[in-house]
Structure formats: C-alpha cells, structure tokens
C-alpha cells in the first residue's frame, strides 16, 4: 500500500494545527440537535451571531447545577470578573 502525504510530515504543522479557542475542561466533541424558529436559523446562517455554538454552550452551562458547571470549568477562572 503506498504511503500518503509528505514523507516526514509537515515541518510547519504547529502553524496550521488545531488551537483550543475556549476554556472548557474537556474538548467539545459531543453533539446535540437544536430546534429553533426559521428566522433565528436564518440569522445564524447570515453570520449575525459569531461563535453561536459557544453562546449555546455557555447558556446551557449557566442552567446546570453549580457542581456540574464547576466540574466543566464554567465559568472559566481566566474570564471571571473581579469586583474590587
């Protein structure tokens, strides 16, 4: 069977590799389906809410029991506001 890809790999893979964008304690690999009104879906498709998936994750996490949300690192400590 012939080898695929470049022998030795891509030396610049770090520049093109996956970068974690959000502060969840584990990767977001599970999927769920979400039903919404057609106009809302059109607004998302038009790009009116960038990173809408993260907005949904945060909204769901805010409604979970506190100990479950804390186990998921929500809210992330780095983004918490301090009122001094």
C-alpha positions in Angstrom: 0.0 0.0 0.0 1.5 3.4 -1.0 2.2 6.0 1.7 0.0 9.0 1.7 1.1 12.5 2.4 4.5 14.0 2.7 7.4 11.8 3.9 8.5 13.1 7.3 5.2 15.0 7.8 4.7 18.8 7.6 7.5 20.7 9.4 5.2 23.7 9.9 2.3 21.7 11.4 2.4 23.9 14.5 1.4 26.9 12.4 -1.6 25.1 11.0 -2.6 22.8 13.8 -5.7 22.9 16.0 -5.7 25.7 18.6 -8.1 25.4 21.6 -10.4 28.5 21.5 -12.3 28.1 24.7 -11.7 27.3 28.3 -13.7 24.2 28.8 -12.0 21.5 30.9 -12.6 18.9 28.1 -12.9 19.0 24.3 -16.4 19.7 22.9 -16.9 16.6 20.8 -20.4 15.5 21.7 -23.3 16.7 19.5 -26.9 17.6 20.2 -29.6 18.8 17.8 -31.3 22.1 18.5 -34.7 23.2 17.1 -35.3 26.9 16.6 -37.6 29.2 14.7 -36.7 29.5 11.0 -35.9 33.2 11.3 -33.4 32.5 14.1 -31.7 29.8 12.0 -31.5 32.3 9.1 -29.9 34.9 11.3 -27.3 32.4 12.5 -26.6 31.3 8.9 -26.2 35.0 7.9 -23.5 35.3 10.5 -25.3 37.8 12.8 -24.0 35.9 15.9 -20.4 34.9 15.5 -19.4 31.8 17.6 -23.1 30.9 18.2 -22.1 27.4 19.3 -20.1 28.8 22.2 -23.0 31.1 23.1 -25.3 27.9 23.3 -22.7 26.0 25.4 -22.5 28.9 27.8 -26.2 29.3 28.1 -26.6 25.6 28.8 -23.8 25.6 31.4 -25.4 28.6 33.2 -28.5 26.5 33.8 -26.7 23.3 35.1 -26.3 22.6 38.8 -23.4 24.5 40.2 -21.2 21.4 41.0 -21.7 20.1 37.4 -20.8 23.5 35.9 -17.7 23.8 38.2 -16.5 20.3 37.0 -16.7 21.6 33.4 -14.6 24.7 34.4 -17.6 27.1 33.9 -17.3 29.9 34.3 -13.6 29.8 33.3 -11.5 31.4 36.0 -9.5 33.4 33.5 -12.6 35.2 32.3 -14.2 35.8 35.7 -14.7 39.4 36.6 -13.4 40.7 39.8 -15.2 43.5 41.6 -12.7 45.1 43.9 
